[in-house]
Amino acid sequence: DKLILSPGAKPSVPAYAPTNAENVFTLRTVEDTFRIHEYIERNKPKTVTVIGGGFIGLEMAENLRNLGMNVTILQRGDQLLSILDRDMASFIHAKFKASGVRLVFGAKITAIQSENGRVSVTAEHMPTLDSDMVILSIGVTPENTLAEKAGLTLGQKGAIVVNDKMETSKPDIYAVGDAVEISHVVTGKPAVISLAGPANKQGRIAADNICGLDSHYRGSQGSSVVKIFDMTAAMTGIGEKTAQKLGIDYEKIILSPASHAGYYPGASVMTMKVLYEKKTEKLLGAQIVGYDGVDKRIDVLATAIFAGLPASELKDLDLAYAPPYSSAKDPVNMAGFIIDNVENGIVKHFHYEDIDALRHDPNVILLDTRTVPEYMRGHAEGFIHIPLDDLRGRLHELDRTKKIYVMCQSGLRSYLATRILMQNGFDAYNFSGGFRFYQSVHMDI
């Protein structure tokens, strides 16, 4: 009486790839992993080329590197994990490089050839790359063969168009999972989001409606998390690239909080980026890269986005605290405090992309407020140095007619310095993210 289509998504395989070669692999099923594992056990390959820097490509690169293989990732674009913004991806790049994985960006591949147990990959304007095996992970496309033959309406990437009851364009046919086009929670626009969480929820909703219940799918915001060696990267909602493409008037904050109370052993720093719409304070998205506690913070932010919580109200969330797990002001609360300060004019801030222009502005002073040893170990070009502890006694050294742009290691001391300057009549701005963020992005670019 009813038909449910749940065909999933299939790996994208370019025309230049030899699909019948025993040392060129795609990864979709558990059986595919067995095939890869058996090949490695039997042939003991030393080198591998991973084509594509998405979830599957990065997870494969990590695991193959952990087996002792020399791994190269070829990526057509200029970053790994394109769901992240380029600045946040810089931390991912650094982790892979530090772990011995070679990264090659801008790789426009034209041919893959397998011969005598070796695979050669040819790309424009690059030397041919030879390795023992190749993993193809350049993305997935909805498996729509049956849907297309049945005459169902198809949308983006050929995905099956469904309504919020998971019904297709033909009566009594439902579709769920990676093969369907759904509504994005943040943008309200059609989207194809190939993730297990949304797929499972859609299956329940289809079953409810088939059994006479009234269930509706409310969309997805692409909440995701990935392990990268001992690092974790997570995101939810949309990033800057999407916000710019849609013409959204957004603001962003970047902060570097600790995973738990700093006085309790084992705390590690994470980098958080939160986007929101300027006029409405609608939360648009969040990205976090770090170690402990990344997953639970992204889940709180994902919940806040889904619930429609205004950005500044993140400061009011009553989140669990004990020194081994968090701080009395949780990183999510801190994001809310910063947004509240920005929106109320308590502090003004600037970003990485602003610095080049500021260096050439004669009406600007760039100020680094870290300690002497920190400044000597490295600092951004053009920034003069006055440690925070000395600032009140050295205000006379600063020209009150010029705007002052302040940086420290993580953004806290520069915030304090900015407040001191503002209270003394200066026009001051705090650098969002701190020198650790600046250094990661600058070195990567």
C-alpha positions in Angstrom: 0.0 0.0 0.0 2.9 2.4 0.8 6.4 2.6 -0.5 9.4 4.2 1.3 12.5 5.1 -0.6 15.6 5.1 1.5 18.4 4.6 -1.0 20.9 7.0 0.6 23.8 8.7 -1.2 26.5 7.2 -3.4 30.1 8.3 -3.6 30.8 10.7 -6.5 33.1 9.0 -9.0 34.6 11.2 -11.7 34.9 9.9 -15.2 38.7 9.9 -15.0 38.7 7.3 -12.1 39.4 3.6 -12.9 36.6 2.0 -10.9 37.7 -1.5 -11.6 41.3 -1.0 -10.3 42.0 -3.1 -7.2 44.0 -0.2 -5.5 41.4 2.6 -6.1 38.7 2.7 -3.5 35.4 4.5 -2.7 33.8 4.2 0.7 30.1 3.8 1.3 29.3 0.5 3.0 30.9 -1.7 5.7 31.9 -4.1 2.9 33.9 -1.3 1.4 35.9 -1.0 4.6 36.5 -4.8 4.6 37.9 -4.5 1.0 40.2 -1.7 2.0 41.4 -3.5 5.1 42.0 -6.7 3.2 44.0 -4.9 0.5 46.2 -3.3 3.1 46.8 -6.5 5.0 47.7 -8.3 1.7 49.8 -5.7 0.0 51.3 -3.6 2.8 51.1 -0.3 0.9 53.4 2.4 2.1 51.8 5.5 0.4 48.2 6.5 -0.1 46.6 9.5 -1.9 43.2 10.6 -0.5 41.3 12.7 -3.0 38.8 15.0 -1.1 38.9 16.7 2.2 35.4 16.1 3.6 34.4 13.9 6.5 35.2 10.6 4.9 38.5 11.8 3.4 39.7 13.2 6.7 38.7 10.1 8.7 40.4 7.8 6.1 43.6 10.0 6.1 43.8 9.8 9.9 43.3 6.1 10.1 45.7 5.3 7.3 48.3 7.6 8.9 47.9 5.8 12.2 48.7 2.6 10.3 52.1 4.2 9.4 51.4 5.0 5.8 52.6 8.2 4.1 49.3 10.1 3.3 48.7 12.9 0.9 45.3 14.7 0.7 44.5 16.3 -2.6 41.8 19.0 -2.4 40.3 20.9 -5.3 39.5 24.0 -3.1 41.7 26.0 -0.7 40.8 24.2 2.5 39.8 21.0 4.2 36.3 20.4 5.6 34.5 23.0 3.5 31.6 23.2 5.9 33.9 25.3 8.2 35.0 28.8 7.4 38.5 29.2 6.0 39.8 30.8 9.2 38.5 27.9 11.4 39.9 25.3 9.0 43.4 26.7 9.6 43.5 24.7 12.9 42.5 21.5 11.0 45.3 22.1 8.5 47.9 22.6 11.3 46.8 19.3 13.0 47.2 17.3 9.8 50.5 18.8 9.0 51.8 18.2 12.5 50.6 14.6 12.2 52.7 14.1 9.1 49.9 14.3 6.5 50.8 16.2 3.3 48.1 18.7 2.1 47.8 19.8 -1.5 45.2 22.5 -2.3 44.0 23.7 -5.7 44.3 20.2 -7.1 42.3 20.0 -10.4 42.7 16.3 -11.2 42.5 15.2 -14.8 43.5 11.5 -14.7 44.0 8.5 -12.5 45.9 5.5 -13.8 46.6 2.2 -12.1 49.4 0.0 -13.4 51.7 -2.6 -11.9 50.4 -2.1 -8.4 50.9 1.7 -8.4 48.4 4.5 -9.0 49.4 7.8 -10.6 47.2 10.9 -10.2 47.6 13.7 -12.7 46.4 17.3 -11.9 46.7 20.6 -13.7 49.9 22.5 -13.1 51.3 19.8 -10.7 53.7 17.0 -11.0 52.2 13.5 -11.3 51.7 12.0 -7.8 52.4 8.2 -7.5 51.2 6.1 -4.6 50.3 2.5 -3.7 46.6 3.2 -3.3 44.0 5.9 -3.8 40.9 6.7 -1.8 38.2 8.6 -3.7 36.2 10.8 -1.3 35.2 13.8 -3.4 31.6 13.9 -2.1 28.3 12.1 -2.4 25.2 12.4 -4.6 21.7 11.3 -3.8 20.9 7.8 -5.1 17.9 8.7 -7.2 17.8 6.1 -9.9 14.5 4.5 -8.9 12.9 7.8 -8.0 13.8 9.3 -11.4 12.4 6.3 -13.2 9.2 6.5 -11.2 8.8 10.1 -12.3 9.2 11.7 -8.8 10.0 15.4 -8.6 13.7 16.0 -8.1 15.5 19.0 -6.6 19.0 20.1 -5.7 21.7 17.6 -6.7 18.9 15.4 -8.0 17.6 14.8 -4.5 14.0 13.6 -4.1 11.6 16.5 -3.2 9.4 15.7 -0.1 7.1 17.7 2.0 7.3 17.9 5.8 5.5 14.6 6.1 8.3 13.0 4.0 5.8 12.5 1.2 7.1 12.6 -2.4 5.3 14.2 -5.4 3.3 10.9 -5.9 0.7 9.6 -3.5 1.7 6.8 -1.1 5.4 7.1 -1.9 7.6 8.4 0.9 11.4 9.2 0.9 13.8 9.7 3.7 17.6 10.0 4.3 20.5 11.2 2.3 18.5 11.0 -1.0 16.0 13.7 -0.1 15.8 17.5 -0.2 14.7 19.1 3.0 14.3 22.6 4.5 17.3 24.2 6.2 16.3 25.4 9.7 18.4 28.6 9.6 17.8 29.8 6.0 14.4 28.2 5.3 15.7 27.2 1.9 15.8 23.8 0.3 19.0 21.8 1.2 20.6 18.4 0.9 22.1 17.4 4.2 23.6 13.9 4.2 23.9 13.1 7.9 22.7 10.2 10.0 20.8 12.2 12.6 18.3 13.9 10.2 17.9 10.6 8.3 16.8 8.7 11.4 14.3 11.4 12.4 12.9 11.4 8.9 12.4 7.6 9.1 10.4 7.9 12.3 8.2 10.7 10.8 7.5 8.7 7.6 6.5 5.7 9.7 4.2 7.9 11.9 2.4 9.2 8.9 2.0 5.9 7.3 0.5 4.6 10.5 -2.0 7.4 10.7 -0.2 9.8 13.1 0.4 13.4 12.2 4.2 14.0 12.3 6.1 16.8 10.6 9.8 17.2 9.9 11.0 20.6 11.0 14.2 20.7 8.9 17.9 20.3 9.6 20.7 22.7 10.4 23.6 20.4 9.6 24.9 19.8 13.1 28.0 17.7 12.8 31.2 16.7 14.6 34.3 15.0 13.5 37.4 13.5 15.2 40.7 14.6 13.7 43.5 12.7 15.6 43.1 14.0 19.1 41.3 17.1 18.0 37.6 17.7 17.5 35.8 20.0 15.0 32.1 20.7 15.1 29.6 23.0 13.5 25.9 23.8 13.3 23.8 26.2 11.2 25.5 28.3 8.5 29.0 29.8 8.2 30.2 33.1 6.7 30.4 31.9 3.2 26.7 31.0 3.2 25.7 34.1 5.0 27.5 36.3 2.5 26.0 34.4 -0.4 22.5 34.9 1.0 23.1 38.6 1.6 22.5 38.3 5.4 23.7 41.3 7.4 25.6 39.3 10.1 28.0 39.8 12.9 30.5 37.3 14.2 32.5 36.8 17.4 35.5 34.6 18.0 36.7 33.5 21.4 39.2 31.1 22.9 37.8 29.7 26.1 39.1 26.7 28.2 37.3 23.4 28.2 37.0 23.6 32.0 38.2 25.7 34.9 41.8 26.7 34.3 42.9 25.9 37.9 41.8 22.3 37.5 44.3 20.1 35.7 43.9 19.2 32.1 42.1 22.2 30.7 42.6 22.8 27.0 41.7 25.7 24.8 39.1 25.6 22.1 38.3 28.2 19.4 34.6 29.2 19.0 33.0 31.2 16.3 29.4 32.3 16.5 27.4 34.1 13.8 24.2 36.0 14.3 22.0 38.4 12.3 22.7 42.0 13.4 19.2 43.5 13.6 17.4 40.5 15.0 20.1 38.7 17.0 19.0 35.5 15.3 21.6 32.9 15.8 22.9 31.8 12.4 25.6 29.3 13.1 28.5 28.2 15.2 31.9 26.4 14.7 34.2 25.0 17.3 37.7 23.5 17.0 39.5 22.1 20.0 39.8 19.1 22.2 37.7 18.3 25.3 34.2 19.7 25.5 33.7 20.7 21.9 30.8 18.3 21.3 28.7 19.4 24.2 29.1 23.1 23.4 28.1 22.6 19.8 25.0 20.7 21.0 24.0 23.6 23.3 24.4 26.1 20.5 22.5 23.8 18.1 19.7 23.7 20.6 19.7 27.4 21.0 19.5 27.9 17.2 16.7 25.4 16.8 14.7 27.1 19.7 15.2 30.5 18.2 17.1 31.9 21.2 18.4 35.4 20.6 22.2 35.5 20.5 22.8 37.6 23.6 20.6 35.3 25.7 23.3 32.6 25.5 24.6 34.4 28.6 21.5 33.5 30.6 21.6 29.7 30.0 21.8 27.7 33.2 24.5 25.1 32.3 26.0 22.5 34.6 29.3 23.4 36.3 32.0 21.6 38.2 35.7 22.4 37.7 36.5 19.1 35.9 33.8 19.8 33.3 33.3 23.5 32.8 33.8 27.0 34.2 31.3 28.9 36.2 30.9 31.0 33.1 30.6 28.3 30.4 32.1 29.0 27.0 28.6 29.2 25.6 27.8 31.8 28.3 31.0 33.7 27.4 29.8 33.8 23.8 26.6 35.4 25.0 28.5 37.9 27.2 30.6 39.0 24.3 27.6 39.4 22.0 25.8 41.3 24.6 28.8 43.7 25.0 29.1 44.2 21.3 25.4 44.8 20.8 25.2 47.3 23.7 28.4 49.2 22.6 30.4 48.2 25.7 33.1 47.0 23.4 33.8 47.4 19.7 35.8 44.7 17.9 37.7 44.0 14.7 38.7 40.9 12.8 41.6 39.2 10.9 40.5 40.5 7.5 40.6 44.1 8.8 44.3 44.1 9.8 45.9 44.7 6.4 44.0 47.9 5.8 44.6 49.1 9.4 48.3 48.7 9.0 48.3 51.3 6.3 46.0 53.8 8.0 47.9 56.7 9.5 45.1 57.4 11.9 45.4 54.1 13.7 47.5 52.6 16.4 47.9 48.8 16.6 48.6 47.7 20.2 49.7 44.4 21.6 49.0 44.0 25.4 50.6 40.7 26.1 53.6 40.2 28.3 57.2 40.9 27.1 58.1 37.2 26.6 54.8 36.6 24.7 55.5 39.5 22.4 59.1 38.5 21.8 58.1 35.0 20.8 56.0 36.4 18.0 53.6 39.2 17.2 51.5 40.6 14.3 53.3 43.0 12.1 52.8 46.7 12.9 51.6 46.2 16.5 53.5 48.2 19.2 53.8 46.7 22.6 52.5 47.9 26.0 51.7 45.1 28.5 48.2 45.3 30.0 49.7 45.7 33.5 51.6 48.8 32.4 48.8 50.4 30.3 47.3 52.8 32.9 50.8 54.2 33.6 51.6 54.6 29.9 48.4 56.1 28.5 50.4 59.3 27.8 52.4 57.5 25.1 49.2 57.0 23.0 47.8 59.6 20.6 44.2 60.4 21.7 43.3 61.5 18.2 43.9 58.1 16.7 41.8 54.9 16.9 43.5 52.1 18.9 43.1 48.5 17.8 44.2 46.1 20.6 45.3 42.4 20.5 46.4 39.9 23.2 46.8 36.1 23.3 43.1 35.1 23.5 41.0 38.2 23.6 40.6 38.7 27.4 43.4 41.0 28.2 42.8 43.0 25.1 39.2 43.4 26.2 40.3 44.7 29.5 42.7 47.0 27.8 40.0 48.2 25.5 37.8 49.0 28.4 40.6 50.9 30.2 41.2 52.9 27.0 37.5 53.7 26.4 37.1 54.8 30.0 40.0 57.2 29.5 38.5 58.8 26.4 40.2 56.7 23.6 38.4 55.2 20.7 39.4 51.5 21.1 38.6 48.2 19.4 39.3 44.6 20.6 40.7 41.9 18.3 38.3 39.0 18.0 40.0 35.7 18.7 43.4 36.9 20.0 46.9 36.3 18.7 46.6 32.5 18.8 43.7 32.8 16.3 45.6 35.4 14.2 48.7 33.3 14.1 46.9 30.1 13.0 45.1 31.9 10.1 48.1 34.0 9.1 50.6 31.0 9.1 48.1 28.9 7.2 47.4 31.5 4.5 
